């Protein structure tokens, strides 16, 4: 499952905010492109307004990392080691989407030339954030009536579009099994927790599964995980349900299939 994100934040404000922005992004929330050093390519993000009145939208950049404990890091653009944020230009950074209409955000990625001290290899990425601006908020260009100011809560919806550049025919794939443990039986569930890190140079979206064998070497089945997007330096947590297997001692083969010949495995003994 591709990691697509619609981010939600809540803040207390000292005004009445009016109607919430009702905008959405049409299409995929992750845009991948194989490119060579020195190459330039373009893309389009389409923003839709389903409301019956105009909606203000702002667009800005962040870097992006995520980790096995569920934390996400939206750092300043260009600060993450493999950020491509400085390669990207986009326009507009602010727009008003008419009712029942769409507006395009155009972006251009200019991949740097290789340099003796900076040879590009593997995957580089960052995010373009598309955020609706609440009517009457401090950021809104619409007129605000100070006489109606009051304490309120603003709900802001942001769409994060991942812009990933993969340097063609370069980079290595590598997986690190960080931690694996059988969680205590709760509510009738038996869960195998597997933490996986991408320690290579290329993004992957691997198939992950566990195959169990009993003490006679007979397979008790394959138990799939979820296909997550993994960038270099990021990590994810797989929670694989083994509740259907009876009590006993088993050999567990954990497989991470990143495509082609890039298949990784680890073996564990489980007793439950």
Order of alpha helices (4+ residues) and beta strands (2+ residues): beta-beta-beta-beta-beta-beta-beta-beta-beta-beta-beta-beta-beta-beta-beta-beta-beta-beta-beta
